Amino acid sequence: MRLTTDACRVMYEFLIQLPPIRGWRCPPSKHVNFSIVRDPNMYGDYSPDPHTIRLSSKKIAHLDTALKTMAHEIVHLKLYKDKSAVWDQHGPEFQALAHDVAKTMGWDHLEF
C-alpha cells in the first residue's frame, strides 16, 4: 500500500463513521492534519493543537495495518478531546477504548 495524506483522510473519515468511534464526536477530517513520515521507529502518532496524525511509510505496508494504526491514533485524539491527563499514554483508559474498538472491528486487541 502506498500511504498518502488523501488515503489517511479517507481512512479517518471511514473509521469515525463506525461504532464505537462514531459516538465519540471526533472532528471531521478537514480539522485534522495528516502527514506521512519515513520513521522506522513508529507506526504512527497523534499530537494536538492542531490535531495531527502521522503514519510511517517505513512501518506500514498493508491497509489492515494502516487502519489499525489510524484507529489507535483516533483513541489518543478522543482522550485528548475529553481532557484526559493521560491522552498520550497506553494505560487503562486507552486500553479500555482500544479494546472496544478492536472488539467491534473484529481485530485482536493485543495488536492495538
Backbone as a ProteinNet text record, in pm:
[ID]
protein_1_A
[PRIMARY]
MRLTTDACRVMYEFLIQLPPIRGWRCPPSKHVNFSIVRDPNMYGDYSPDPHTIRLSSKKIAHLDTALKTMAHEIVHLKLYKDKSAVWDQHGPEFQALAHDVAKTMGWDHLEF
[TERTIARY]
84	0	88.2	51.5	123.1	45.3	104.8	39.7	43.8	-68.1	-75.7	-162.3	-152.9	-238.6	-385.5	-413.1	-551.5	-603.5	-520.6	-561	-585.1	-501.7	-521.1	-654.4	-685.9	-811.1	-931.5	-924.3	-1033.6	-1046	-933.7	-938.2	-997.6	-955.8	-1007.2	-1158.4	-1203.8	-1347.9	-1426.2	-1371.7	-1435.3	-1449.7	-1339.5	-1340.8	-1430.4	-1439.4	-1522.7	-1672.8	-1706.2	-1846.4	-1891.4	-1797.3	-1827	-1829.2	-1913.3	-1912.1	-1782.8	-1734	-1784.3	-1735.2	-1645.2	-1584.2	-1690.5	-1792.6	-1898.6	-1955	-1968.1	-2023.5	-1927.8	-1803.4	-1702.7	-1703.7	-1774.8	-1783.4	-1645.5	-1566.9	-1435.3	-1452.3	-1353.6	-1364.2	-1360.8	-1424.2	-1414.9	-1270.8	-1241.5	-1103.3	-1050.6	-1137.9	-1090.1	-1030.3	-1053.7	-996.2	-881	-831.1	-718.3	-611.9	-488	-375.8	-324.2	-295.6	-239.7	-106	-10.6	117.1	176.5	260.8	332.7	478.6	533.8	674.8	743.3	873.5	950.9	1032.2	964.6	1029.1	1018.9	1131.6	1127	1099.9	1089.5	1071.7	928.8	835.7	697.7	602.7	481.9	375.1	300.8	273.8	203.2	207.9	160.8	146.3	41.7	-4	-102.7	-45.4	-64	-30.6	-144.6	-172.9	-283.9	-241	-338.9	-319.1	-224.7	-256.4	-381.3	-374.2	-490.8	-495.3	-411.1	-313.4	-226	-203.5	-225.8	-199.4	-95.8	13.1	120.3	129	143	165.4	299.1	368.1	500.8	498.5	547	555.1	665.8	753	858.1	806.6	693.6	638	507.6	438.5	305.7	310.8	280	281	146.8	55.6	-72.5	-188.6	-300.5	-419.4	-463.4	-461.2	-502.3	-420.1	-289.7	-201.9	-230.3	-254.6	-284.8	-414.5	-518.2	-645.4	-631.5	-560.7	-540.9	-461.1	-360.2	-279.1	-362	-441	-527.2	-625.2	-685.9	-780.2	-710	-588.4	-507.8	-488.8	-454.3	-430.7	-560.8	-671.6	-801.9	-836	-796	-817.1	-741.9	-617.8	-542.5	-613.4	-663.2	-734.9	-857	-932	-1051.5	-1014.5	-909.2	-867	-826.6	-755.3	-716.2	-840.8	-930.6	-1054	-1134.7	-1129.5	-1201.2	-1121.2	-1008.6	-923.9	-862.6	-834.9	-767.5	-622.2	-576.9	-438.3	-340.9	-393.9	-307.8	-337.6	-377.6	-415.9	-303.8	-178.3	-64.1	-4.1	-73.6	-22.9	-111.1	-65.5	-137.3	-184.7	-226.5	-273.2	-416.2	-479.2	-614	-719.7	-717	-814.8	-801.7	-677.6	-652.3	-693.5	-650.9	-677.4	-826.5	-905.6	-1049.8	-1111.5	-1075.3	-1128	-1076.8	-947.7	-887.8	-952.2	-979.9	-1043.4	-1182.5	-1258.1	-1390.9	-1382.6	-1286.5	-1268.5	-1231.1	-1131.2	-1083.4	-1195.6	-1270.9	-1380	-1483.8	-1521.3	-1621.4	-1571.5	-1442.8	-1386.5	-1346.5	-1346.1	-1303.5	-1152.4	-1083.7	-937.6	-891.9	-772.8	-709.7	-670	-726.1	-696	-549.2	-480.1	-337.6	-252.3	-306.9	-235.3	-251.9	-335.5	-368.3	-265.8
-117.4	0	123.3	218.9	346.6	445	483.7	577.7	718.7	786.2	926.8	999	1130.4	1206.2	1191	1178.4	1155.6	1022	918.4	787.5	796.3	870.9	889.7	957.9	1058.9	1132.1	1037.7	955.4	861.7	757.7	703.4	605.3	667.6	788.8	859	877.6	930.5	952.8	822.1	715	583.3	540.3	547.9	499.3	581.4	712.7	792.5	775.3	700.5	669.9	538.2	463.8	330.7	332	245.1	234.4	165.9	193.2	290.5	433.3	449.1	580	683.4	640.7	732.3	812	749.6	815.2	911	913.5	998.2	1142.5	1168.5	1303.4	1361.4	1284.1	1330	1441.6	1528.2	1634.5	1576.2	1642.8	1595.5	1606.9	1533.7	1529	1665.7	1758.1	1891.3	1967.7	1916.9	1979.6	1898.2	1803.3	1719.1	1725.6	1744.9	1741.7	1598.6	1553.8	1420.3	1435	1352.5	1352.4	1212.3	1190.6	1064.2	1091.4	1008	1018.8	887.2	889.6	769.5	727.3	716.3	683.6	533.5	463.3	318.4	279.3	378	350.4	366.9	397.9	415.1	378.6	340.9	318	448.9	520.2	645.5	720.9	846.3	922.8	1030.4	1078.4	1185.6	1298.3	1420.4	1537.4	1638.9	1707.4	1803	1944.7	2029.5	2174.5	2213.7	2195.3	2139.7	1986.6	1923.7	1777.6	1734.1	1647.2	1598.2	1448.6	1373.1	1229.2	1201.3	1136.2	1098.5	946.9	893.3	749.9	731.6	623.8	599	498	541.2	452.4	347.6	367	268	147.8	163.9	55.6	0.7	78.7	39.4	8.5	-117.1	-158.4	-217	-238.1	-302	-218.7	-224.6	-149.8	-185.2	-312.4	-355.9	-284.7	-278.1	-211.4	-61.5	-1.9	141.4	172.7	91.6	114.4	98	-4.3	-25.4	88.8	135.4	246.2	373.6	399.5	518.1	510.8	395.3	379.3	401.9	352.1	370.5	519.9	594.5	738.4	812.8	764.6	825	807.3	695.3	676.4	785.5	813.2	920.9	1055.5	1081.6	1205.9	1217.3	1107.9	1109.5	1140.1	1077.7	1102.8	1248.9	1303.5	1444.5	1534.8	1506.7	1584.7	1582	1468.8	1453.7	1506.6	1573.5	1636.1	1536	1416.5	1316.5	1358.6	1348.5	1382.2	1279.5	1164	1056.1	1026.4	1128.3	1110.4	1050.9	1073.8	1029.1	898	829.6	705.8	587.2	467.7	345.8	269.8	344.2	285.7	235.6	220	162.4	238.5	371.9	449.2	418.6	422.7	392.8	249.7	156.3	14.6	-16.1	47.4	22.8	66.8	185.8	234.6	149.7	120.2	40.5	-98	-156.5	-287.8	-282.2	-176	-160.6	-148.9	-70.3	-53.1	-187.3	-253.3	-380.1	-484.3	-492.9	-590.8	-563	-437.6	-400.6	-426.9	-400.6	-417.2	-561.6	-646.2	-783.6	-798	-705.1	-707.3	-763.8	-815.6	-862.2	-738.9	-723.8	-604.2	-597.9	-708.8	-708.5	-645.1	-632.6	-567.1	-416.1	-369.3	-229.4	-157.9
0	0	0	-81	-82.4	5.1	115.7	206.3	148.8	153.2	114.2	216.5	218	308.9	269.4	140.3	96.8	149	143	195.8	346.3	416.9	561.1	589.4	512.8	530.2	509.3	406.6	378.2	490	536.5	645.4	771.4	802.4	919.5	907.3	794.5	774.5	783.3	729.1	736.8	882.6	957.9	1095.6	1186.3	1165	1254.8	1227.3	1122.1	1092.8	1155.2	1212.4	1266.5	1418.7	1478	1623.9	1670	1784.5	1881.4	1853.9	1757.9	1732.5	1693.6	1622.2	1579	1696.4	1810.6	1928.9	1998.4	1955.9	2020.9	1971.3	1862.7	1805	1774.9	1702.5	1658.8	1556.1	1546.2	1445.9	1305.4	1209.5	1070.7	1021.2	917.3	866.5	825.1	787.8	747.4	865.4	988.5	1107.8	1166.4	1089.4	1132.3	1024.2	1065.2	970.9	962.9	842.1	821	751.1	791.3	720.3	721.1	623.7	609.7	642.8	729.9	766.2	730.8	728.7	697.5	820.5	932.4	1059.5	1085	1088.4	1109.9	1255	1343.8	1486.1	1535.5	1446.3	1489	1375.8	1413.3	1315.4	1290.4	1397.4	1386	1516.5	1511.4	1634.5	1616.5	1730.7	1734.8	1817.9	1770.3	1851.5	1838.9	1948.8	1949.6	1912.3	1898.2	1880.9	1768.9	1646	1595.3	1589.9	1583.2	1573.1	1453.2	1479.6	1372.9	1391	1284.6	1285.5	1178.5	1220.2	1127.1	1121.6	1001.5	981.8	913.1	947.9	892.7	778.7	664.5	548	564.3	661.7	687.4	766	835	916.1	860.4	776.9	730.1	581.3	548.2	408	363.8	459.7	428.5	481.9	413.4	453.1	594.1	627.7	761	868.7	850	946.1	949.4	834.5	828.3	902.8	883	951.6	1103	1145.9	1289.1	1350.5	1278.6	1329.2	1335.8	1233.6	1234.8	1351.3	1372.6	1483.3	1617.2	1630.1	1751.2	1778.4	1675.6	1693	1720.6	1668.2	1698	1846.7	1905.8	2050.1	2126.3	2088	2153.9	2135.4	2015.2	1987.8	2078.7	2092.6	2177.4	2321.8	2371.2	2508.8	2527.8	2431.3	2439.3	2437.7	2345.6	2332.1	2462.7	2532.8	2659.8	2779	2749.1	2851.3	2949.6	2901.3	2983.7	3005.9	3128.8	3160.9	3103.1	3062.7	3012.2	2864.6	2790.5	2649.7	2565.9	2603.6	2524.6	2574.3	2664.2	2721.4	2680.6	2718	2681.4	2805.4	2906.2	3031.7	3023.1	3139.5	3144.5	3064.1	3066.1	2987.9	2839.5	2790.8	2649.7	2618.7	2702.7	2677.2	2671.2	2756.3	2755.4	2622.7	2576.1	2448.2	2331.7	2334.1	2226.7	2220.4	2336.4	2340.3	2275.9	2305	2245	2093.3	2045.5	1900.8	1838.3	1895.4	1839.4	1836.6	1944	1951.1	1842.1	1825.7	1725.6	1583.9	1558.8	1424.9	1394.5	1497	1476.8	1473.8	1540.8	1546.7	1680.4	1683.8	1806.5	1887.3	2007.5	2087.2	2128	2124.1	2160.3	2049.6	1929.7	1820.5	1822.8	1910.6	1918.1	2001
[MASK]
++++++++++++++++++++++++++++++++++++++++++++++++++++++++++++++++++++++++++++++++++++++++++++++++++++++++++++++++

